[in-house]
Amino acid sequence: MAIAFTEDQIAIQEGVREFAHSRVLPRAAEIDRTDIFPRDLWQEMAAHGLFGVPFPEEYGGLGAGYVAYVLAVEELVRASMSVGVLVSVQGLAQEAILRFGTEEQKQRYLKPLVQGEKIGCFAFTEAGTGSDPKALMTRWVRDGQQYVLAGTKTFITHATVADAGVIFAKGADGKVSAFIVEAGSPGWQPGRQEDKLGLHGTGTAELVLDDVRVPAHNLLGREGDGFRILLQTISVGKLAVAAQGVGISQAALDASVRYARERTAYGKPIAQFQTTQWLIAEMAARLEAARWLTYRTAQLLEDGTDISRAAAQCKLFSSRAAVQTSSDAMQIHGAYSYSKDYVVERLYRDAKITEIYEGTSEIQRVIIANALLRE
């Protein structure tokens, strides 16, 4: 399956690459060091339409599709994983509302999310589960024209800064439903920001819902639709994670090639040593395989194909590629790789999360195998 980029896709890729190089890259080390959410950069990204790449123009988006979306995420992550993730996480809430929301919900919530006027979060994960709806402990009950939500979500990106979130909770019948909840509602309580290995500056924290009252018209889809909403939305989330993996791998390869040309040993650049060349060759091959698997999945999504298996495959492969490629970059840099003065140290820390969030690699293998065995 060949992918020929359109002029619009190429223009978006080049535009985001320029923005990432001029505005994001100079801030990447600072965001990682301070772990502070970059609100000023968020506003710049919104002004450039970066939160609306795949979304319809009628809701303030660019309507450029999902191939352009993964190209944009890849370029942002190449400069800063944390900044690229801001787009990906915003996209989860946007996708859920676009696919399952009423027109009123789209006008009230999707439009400002797409335009970057509001920050969204997507809250399914809890201490006891990241994938299993049966283990969900957050509950909802109906009280007249309102729903009452109670429970605790963990590792919620944007929790400390969100204006609204798509929240998943279980009813008395055991079925999961999804709700659009406005931050600041009585009982909405973000916890302390998580002190993480990497992916700093993303406002990740626990989110406590202490009998939060949600208007009935903020139910997303119908009662009991929650798991279906999660599965369809998370497939797009996995695609974004695959694009993140590609961005990390490209950044690691760029840094390694540059360093190998400059670093000398025994009187010559280490680029001339076969051991270095082998590492760089493996990195490049792995990167290209991940890249085209990701692009292919994005094209399938644009074509209206169910990407549940394809998304699991590209996330599994691309995340492994990111971890291995960043590790190889550490080997090429030697002792210098352990210094925060070199970008590969940050890439190595950021890469690991791609194998964990939006479903661990083990879960992706189960999804892929089950899909094949059912055929």
SVG drawing of the C-alpha trace seen along z (x, -y; Angstrom):
<svg xmlns="http://www.w3.org/2000/svg" viewBox="-36 -33 81 52">
<polyline fill="none" stroke="black" stroke-width="0.4" points="0.0,0.0 1.7,-3.2 1.0,-6.6 1.4,-9.7 1.1,-12.8 -1.1,-15.6 0.1,-19.2 -1.9,-20.0 -0.4,-17.2 3.1,-18.3 2.4,-21.9 1.1,-20.9 4.2,-18.7 6.6,-21.5 4.7,-24.1 4.7,-22.1 8.3,-21.1 9.2,-24.8 7.1,-25.7 8.6,-22.7 12.2,-23.7 11.8,-27.5 9.3,-27.5 9.2,-24.1 12.8,-22.8 14.3,-25.8 11.8,-25.1 12.1,-21.3 14.8,-21.1 13.2,-23.8 9.8,-22.0 11.5,-18.7 13.5,-20.4 10.7,-22.5 7.8,-20.1 5.6,-23.1 2.7,-23.1 3.6,-25.5 0.5,-27.6 2.1,-30.2 3.3,-27.6 -0.2,-26.1 -1.6,-29.4 0.9,-29.6 0.0,-26.1 -3.7,-27.0 -3.1,-30.0 -1.4,-27.8 -4.4,-25.4 -2.4,-22.4 -5.2,-21.1 -7.5,-20.9 -5.5,-19.2 -7.9,-16.2 -11.1,-17.8 -13.9,-19.2 -13.7,-22.9 -17.3,-23.4 -15.9,-22.9 -12.8,-25.1 -10.5,-22.4 -8.3,-22.2 -10.2,-19.2 -6.8,-17.8 -7.4,-14.2 -5.4,-11.6 -2.3,-11.3 -1.7,-15.0 -2.4,-14.5 0.3,-11.8 2.7,-13.9 2.1,-16.8 2.4,-14.7 5.7,-13.2 7.2,-16.6 6.2,-18.0 7.5,-14.9 10.8,-15.1 11.3,-18.4 9.6,-17.6 7.6,-14.5 5.8,-16.5 4.6,-19.1 3.5,-16.4 1.5,-14.7 -0.5,-17.8 -2.0,-17.5 -2.5,-13.7 -4.3,-13.9 -6.5,-16.8 -7.3,-14.6 -8.8,-11.9 -11.5,-14.1 -12.1,-15.6 -12.5,-12.3 -14.9,-11.0 -17.1,-14.1 -16.9,-14.2 -17.8,-10.5 -20.5,-10.2 -21.6,-13.7 -24.8,-15.6 -24.6,-18.7 -25.1,-20.8 -22.2,-19.0 -20.0,-19.5 -20.8,-23.3 -20.3,-23.7 -17.3,-21.5 -15.7,-20.2 -15.3,-23.6 -13.4,-25.3 -11.3,-22.2 -10.4,-22.1 -9.6,-25.8 -7.4,-25.4 -9.6,-27.7 -10.3,-24.9 -8.0,-22.1 -9.5,-18.6 -8.6,-15.4 -9.7,-11.8 -10.2,-9.8 -10.6,-6.0 -7.5,-4.8 -7.8,-3.9 -5.4,-2.5 -6.9,1.0 -7.3,0.9 -6.0,-0.6 -7.8,1.6 -10.5,3.7 -13.9,2.1 -15.0,4.8 -12.5,3.5 -13.7,-0.1 -14.6,-1.5 -15.8,-5.0 -19.7,-4.9 -22.6,-6.9 -26.2,-7.1 -29.0,-9.0 -30.7,-11.7 -33.5,-13.4 -32.0,-15.5 -28.4,-14.9 -25.9,-12.1 -23.7,-11.9 -20.2,-10.6 -17.9,-9.3 -14.5,-7.7 -10.8,-8.3 -8.9,-8.4 -5.1,-8.0 -2.4,-9.2 -4.7,-11.6 -2.8,-13.8 -4.0,-17.5 -5.8,-16.8 -4.2,-19.8 -5.0,-22.2 -8.2,-20.8 -11.3,-22.8 -13.4,-19.7 -13.0,-16.0 -14.5,-12.9 -15.0,-10.7 -15.9,-7.0 -18.0,-5.5 -19.9,-2.3 -23.6,-2.1 -25.5,0.3 -25.9,2.7 -22.2,2.9 -22.2,1.2 -19.8,-1.8 -21.0,-5.2 -19.1,-8.3 -19.8,-11.8 -18.5,-15.3 -17.6,-16.9 -16.6,-20.5 -13.6,-21.2 -14.4,-23.3 -17.7,-21.5 -18.2,-20.9 -16.4,-17.7 -13.9,-17.9 -10.5,-17.6 -7.2,-17.2 -4.5,-15.8 -0.8,-16.5 1.0,-16.4 2.8,-13.1 6.6,-13.2 7.3,-11.0 10.4,-9.5 9.7,-11.5 6.9,-13.2 7.2,-16.3 5.1,-19.4 1.8,-17.6 -0.2,-18.2 -0.5,-14.5 -2.2,-13.8 -4.9,-11.9 -8.4,-13.1 -10.9,-12.7 -14.6,-12.9 -16.4,-13.5 -20.1,-13.2 -19.7,-15.4 -23.1,-16.4 -23.3,-16.3 -26.3,-17.5 -28.1,-14.7 -27.5,-16.3 -23.8,-15.8 -24.1,-12.1 -21.9,-11.1 -23.8,-8.7 -26.3,-6.6 -26.1,-4.9 -23.9,-1.8 -22.0,-3.1 -18.9,-3.8 -16.8,-0.8 -17.6,-1.2 -16.7,-4.9 -13.4,-4.0 -12.5,-1.4 -13.2,-3.6 -11.5,-6.6 -8.5,-4.7 -7.7,-3.3 -7.0,-6.8 -5.1,-7.4 -2.9,-4.3 -2.2,-5.8 -1.1,-9.0 1.3,-7.0 2.7,-5.3 3.4,-8.7 5.1,-9.7 7.3,-6.6 8.3,-7.6 9.1,-11.2 11.3,-9.9 13.1,-7.4 13.8,-10.2 15.1,-12.5 17.3,-9.7 18.7,-8.9 19.3,-12.6 21.2,-13.0 23.2,-9.9 24.3,-10.7 25.3,-14.2 27.3,-12.9 29.0,-10.1 30.3,-12.6 31.7,-14.9 33.0,-12.5 36.5,-11.1 38.2,-8.0 41.7,-6.7 42.1,-9.7 39.0,-9.4 35.2,-10.0 33.3,-7.1 31.1,-7.2 33.9,-5.3 33.7,-2.4 31.6,0.5 30.0,1.0 28.6,-2.6 27.5,-2.1 25.6,1.1 23.7,-0.6 22.8,-3.6 21.7,-1.2 19.5,0.8 18.0,-2.5 17.2,-3.8 15.6,-0.5 13.5,-0.2 12.4,-3.8 11.3,-3.5 9.3,-0.4 7.5,-2.1 6.9,-5.2 5.2,-3.5 3.2,-1.2 1.9,-4.3 1.2,-6.2 -0.6,-3.2 -2.8,-2.9 -3.7,-6.6 -4.6,-6.1 -6.8,-3.2 -8.6,-5.4 -9.2,-8.1 -10.6,-5.4 -13.2,-4.4 -11.6,-1.1 -11.8,0.4 -8.3,-0.1 -8.5,1.7 -6.0,4.4 -3.9,2.1 -3.7,-0.5 -2.5,2.2 0.1,3.3 1.5,-0.1 1.6,-1.1 3.3,2.2 6.0,1.9 6.5,-1.8 6.8,-1.9 9.3,0.9 11.2,-0.9 11.3,-4.1 12.6,-2.3 15.3,-0.3 16.3,-3.3 16.7,-5.6 18.7,-2.9 21.0,-2.5 21.4,-6.3 22.6,-6.0 25.2,-3.4 26.5,-5.6 26.8,-8.6 28.5,-6.5 29.0,-8.2 27.8,-11.5 24.3,-9.9 23.9,-10.0 24.3,-13.8 21.2,-16.1 23.3,-18.3 22.5,-15.7 19.1,-15.2 19.3,-11.4 19.0,-11.3 15.5,-12.9 14.5,-10.8 15.5,-7.6 13.2,-8.6 10.3,-9.8 10.3,-6.7 9.4,-4.1 5.9,-5.5 4.9,-4.6 5.0,-1.0 2.7,-1.6 0.0,-4.1 -3.0,-3.7 -2.7,0.0 0.5,1.8 2.4,3.8 1.1,7.0 -2.5,5.8 -1.7,4.9 -0.4,8.5 -3.6,9.9 -5.7,7.7 -3.7,8.6 -3.7,12.3 -7.4,12.4 -8.2,10.6 -6.2,13.0 -7.6,16.1 -11.2,14.9 -10.6,14.6"/>
</svg>
